[in-house]
Every structure is written in structure tokens, then in C-alpha cells.
């Protein structure tokens, strides 16, 4: 089964509210509303069924893009957006090349699925390429104490120190935190969060 088929199957056969990464609201939105304008181009990596983009729609942000590997997740996102303008991109992040610049890059729970070092390095280079100077990168990924697998796939785990070092070439880290996400089934998943500015 291809990765696209894997994720389509995962989304089609499980209610969004039962998926392990589900959360009703995105704490990052408070930072965004305080630090970027409503017309700022924002991209959400892996956000097909996330409430994140819909929270921003409701707050009247006007330049939103969602990238996800799952066609099904994106079609559900389109339906939920009820015709409000969002660009929806179906792609594996490893195969995608940005065609425009953004002011904010948001990723909750995609980066840890990149288990090959070269893919991780390309991810950071791609984010740097896609962000304007002074643009923000917000990323939440499994910490070194996080799960070893997710949704039937192996994952990579990262410490705050490791993430900060990896970003240092192109970014200045402005905030970090460790947060424990409680899944709908009651399990605890430890996330490392990094907020950085493109140099």
C-alpha cells in the first residue's frame, strides 16, 4: 500500500475525533493572531482534517494554504470550509516544491514521519526557501520521549536541542516548549514545539 493509500484509508475509516492527533483547538493560534496580519500567507503542513485552518478562517485570515498527502482529508477540508477561499494541495511533503513565499509555516505532527535524515534536512531547507525573511516557522513533533510509532508507521523523535541545532542555519529560534497531548483514547504523547523566525 502506498503512503497516500495508507492515509486515505486511515482518514476514511476513522472519525476525525478518534484519530490519535485530534485536538479541538490549536493553541498556536493565539501566537499567530498576536504576531501576524490577517493577510499573511500561511501554509499548514498536513492539515487536511485539522481544525487549524478553520480556526484561521473564522478569524478572517485571508491567504491560507493546506498541504496534505491524503486526497480524502483534503476533500473533507474543502467541504468543511464551505466555499471559503483556501488553496488545497495534495502532495507528499517529500515530493513537493513551494511555488510561492509564505509568512508563516505551521506543522503539527508531520515532521516526525520523516525518518530519513536526508528528508529531514530537505524539509528544513524547503521551509527556509518558502518563508520570507522574518517569516515564522511553528512546528510540533514527537519529542525524544514521544511514541516510537504512530498510525501504524515508524516515526523519528526529536529533542528541543536537536531541533534548535537543525534550524540554526536559516532560523532563529524564539520559543520552545514540551507539551503533552492526550489522545482521544487517553494515551499521552509528548510533543516538542519550536517557534522560529526565518533569518
TAZIRA-V152572 format. One record per residue. N is the residue number from 1. OMEGA is omega in degrees with one decimal (none if undefined). NEAR is the number of other C-alpha atoms within 8 Angstrom. D_LAST is the distance of its C-alpha to the last C-alpha in Angstrom with 2 decimals. Layout:
n = {N & N}
omega = {OMEGA & OMEGA}
near = {NEAR & NEAR}
d_last = {D_LAST & D_LAST}
This chain:
n = {1 & 2 & 3 & 4 & 5 & 6 & 7 & 8 & 9 & 10 & 11 & 12 & 13 & 14 & 15 & 16 & 17 & 18 & 19 & 20 & 21 & 22 & 23 & 24 & 25 & 26 & 27 & 28 & 29 & 30 & 31 & 32 & 33 & 34 & 35 & 36 & 37 & 38 & 39 & 40 & 41 & 42 & 43 & 44 & 45 & 46 & 47 & 48 & 49 & 50 & 51 & 52 & 53 & 54 & 55 & 56 & 57 & 58 & 59 & 60 & 61 & 62 & 63 & 64 & 65 & 66 & 67 & 68 & 69 & 70 & 71 & 72 & 73 & 74 & 75 & 76 & 77 & 78 & 79 & 80 & 81 & 82 & 83 & 84 & 85 & 86 & 87 & 88 & 89 & 90 & 91 & 92 & 93 & 94 & 95 & 96 & 97 & 98 & 99 & 100 & 101 & 102 & 103 & 104 & 105 & 106 & 107 & 108 & 109 & 110 & 111 & 112 & 113 & 114 & 115 & 116 & 117 & 118 & 119 & 120 & 121 & 122 & 123 & 124 & 125 & 126 & 127 & 128 & 129 & 130 & 131 & 132 & 133 & 134 & 135 & 136 & 137 & 138 & 139 & 140 & 141 & 142 & 143 & 144 & 145 & 146 & 147 & 148 & 149 & 150 & 151 & 152 & 153 & 154 & 155 & 156 & 157 & 158 & 159 & 160 & 161 & 162 & 163 & 164 & 165 & 166 & 167 & 168 & 169 & 170 & 171 & 172 & 173 & 174 & 175 & 176 & 177 & 178 & 179 & 180 & 181 & 182 & 183 & 184 & 185 & 186 & 187 & 188 & 189 & 190 & 191 & 192 & 193 & 194 & 195 & 196 & 197 & 198 & 199}
omega = {177.9 & 177.3 & 177.4 & 178.4 & 178.9 & -176.4 & 174.6 & 178.9 & -179.0 & -177.5 & -175.7 & -171.9 & 177.4 & 174.0 & -177.7 & -176.2 & 179.6 & 179.8 & -168.6 & -175.9 & -175.1 & 168.4 & -172.6 & -179.3 & -175.5 & -179.6 & -178.8 & -176.3 & 179.2 & 176.8 & -176.4 & -178.8 & -179.5 & -169.6 & 179.2 & -179.4 & -176.5 & 179.7 & -179.8 & 175.1 & -176.7 & 174.0 & 177.7 & -178.0 & 179.2 & -172.7 & -174.3 & 179.8 & 179.7 & 174.3 & -171.8 & -176.1 & -179.3 & 172.3 & 179.8 & 175.0 & -178.8 & 178.6 & 173.3 & 166.1 & -165.9 & -176.8 & -170.8 & 177.5 & 176.4 & 175.2 & 178.0 & 179.7 & -173.5 & 174.7 & -178.5 & 179.7 & 179.9 & 179.4 & 176.1 & 176.0 & 177.5 & -179.8 & -178.2 & -179.8 & 173.0 & 173.8 & 178.6 & -165.9 & 173.0 & 172.5 & -177.4 & -176.3 & 176.9 & -179.3 & 165.1 & -177.5 & -178.9 & -178.0 & -171.5 & 172.5 & -179.6 & 178.4 & 178.1 & 179.9 & 179.3 & 176.2 & 178.8 & 178.6 & -176.7 & 179.1 & 171.8 & 170.3 & 169.5 & -172.5 & -176.2 & 174.4 & 175.0 & -173.6 & 179.9 & -175.3 & -179.6 & 177.6 & 178.5 & -180.0 & 178.2 & 178.2 & -179.3 & 177.8 & 179.0 & 178.1 & 178.7 & 179.6 & -174.0 & -175.6 & 174.0 & 173.0 & -176.1 & 176.8 & -175.0 & 167.4 & 176.3 & -175.1 & 173.3 & -177.0 & -178.7 & 177.2 & 178.2 & 177.5 & -178.6 & 179.7 & 177.7 & 176.0 & 175.8 & 179.2 & 177.7 & -179.0 & 174.3 & 178.6 & 171.6 & 179.4 & -171.4 & 172.7 & 174.4 & -179.7 & 179.4 & -179.5 & 179.9 & 178.2 & -179.1 & -177.9 & -167.5 & -177.2 & -172.4 & -172.8 & 168.5 & -180.0 & -177.3 & 178.5 & 175.7 & 175.8 & 170.4 & 180.0 & 177.6 & 177.4 & 176.1 & -176.7 & 177.4 & 178.7 & 177.0 & 178.0 & 178.8 & 176.1 & -178.6 & 179.4 & 169.1 & -179.6 & 178.2 & 172.1 & -175.8 & 178.3 & 177.3 & -179.2 & none}
near = {4 & 5 & 7 & 10 & 9 & 9 & 10 & 12 & 8 & 9 & 11 & 8 & 6 & 8 & 8 & 8 & 7 & 9 & 10 & 8 & 7 & 11 & 8 & 5 & 7 & 8 & 6 & 7 & 10 & 7 & 8 & 8 & 9 & 6 & 6 & 7 & 7 & 9 & 7 & 12 & 12 & 12 & 12 & 14 & 13 & 12 & 13 & 13 & 9 & 8 & 11 & 11 & 11 & 9 & 10 & 10 & 10 & 7 & 6 & 7 & 12 & 10 & 11 & 13 & 12 & 15 & 15 & 16 & 12 & 13 & 10 & 9 & 12 & 14 & 9 & 10 & 10 & 10 & 8 & 6 & 10 & 6 & 6 & 6 & 8 & 9 & 7 & 9 & 9 & 10 & 10 & 9 & 10 & 7 & 6 & 7 & 5 & 8 & 4 & 5 & 10 & 13 & 12 & 13 & 15 & 11 & 13 & 10 & 11 & 10 & 10 & 12 & 10 & 11 & 10 & 6 & 7 & 6 & 10 & 11 & 9 & 9 & 10 & 10 & 8 & 10 & 10 & 11 & 9 & 10 & 15 & 11 & 7 & 9 & 12 & 12 & 13 & 13 & 10 & 12 & 14 & 16 & 13 & 7 & 7 & 10 & 10 & 8 & 8 & 8 & 6 & 5 & 7 & 9 & 12 & 10 & 13 & 12 & 9 & 12 & 6 & 8 & 10 & 10 & 7 & 9 & 11 & 9 & 5 & 8 & 11 & 10 & 12 & 8 & 7 & 10 & 8 & 9 & 8 & 8 & 9 & 9 & 13 & 10 & 7 & 6 & 7 & 8 & 11 & 13 & 13 & 15 & 13 & 16 & 12 & 12 & 13 & 14 & 7}
d_last = {39.77 & 36.44 & 33.32 & 33.58 & 37.22 & 36.43 & 34.07 & 36.38 & 39.22 & 37.33 & 36.56 & 39.93 & 42.01 & 40.32 & 39.85 & 36.22 & 37.21 & 38.49 & 35.46 & 34.00 & 30.51 & 32.02 & 31.17 & 32.41 & 29.29 & 25.56 & 24.46 & 20.84 & 22.22 & 22.67 & 18.98 & 18.35 & 21.19 & 20.02 & 16.41 & 16.44 & 19.13 & 21.92 & 21.04 & 17.47 & 17.52 & 17.53 & 18.34 & 20.29 & 20.64 & 24.27 & 25.36 & 28.73 & 30.90 & 28.42 & 29.14 & 25.44 & 25.43 & 28.86 & 27.80 & 25.17 & 27.94 & 30.22 & 27.69 & 27.62 & 24.12 & 24.79 & 22.27 & 22.45 & 22.34 & 23.76 & 23.78 & 26.51 & 28.71 & 31.84 & 33.67 & 35.80 & 32.99 & 31.53 & 35.04 & 35.50 & 32.20 & 33.44 & 36.76 & 35.36 & 33.16 & 36.48 & 35.45 & 32.40 & 29.73 & 27.28 & 26.21 & 27.43 & 26.40 & 28.61 & 26.92 & 26.26 & 22.49 & 23.20 & 24.76 & 22.47 & 20.18 & 18.17 & 19.86 & 17.68 & 14.28 & 13.82 & 12.38 & 13.15 & 14.04 & 16.90 & 18.84 & 21.78 & 23.96 & 23.05 & 20.83 & 23.74 & 25.93 & 23.98 & 26.11 & 25.50 & 22.79 & 22.05 & 21.61 & 19.18 & 17.04 & 17.31 & 16.38 & 12.93 & 12.53 & 13.99 & 11.82 & 8.66 & 11.04 & 12.33 & 9.53 & 8.73 & 5.57 & 6.18 & 8.28 & 9.76 & 11.05 & 14.44 & 16.52 & 20.00 & 21.78 & 24.91 & 24.66 & 26.60 & 29.55 & 29.28 & 31.78 & 32.32 & 33.12 & 32.53 & 34.62 & 36.52 & 33.55 & 32.06 & 28.59 & 26.06 & 25.35 & 22.28 & 21.89 & 19.08 & 18.73 & 18.60 & 15.98 & 13.68 & 14.36 & 13.86 & 10.35 & 9.34 & 8.67 & 5.63 & 5.14 & 6.45 & 9.92 & 11.64 & 14.99 & 17.29 & 20.92 & 23.90 & 26.00 & 29.37 & 30.16 & 33.90 & 34.88 & 37.73 & 40.04 & 39.25 & 37.25 & 34.31 & 30.96 & 28.26 & 24.68 & 21.49 & 18.88 & 15.15 & 12.92 & 9.15 & 6.20 & 3.81 & 0.00}
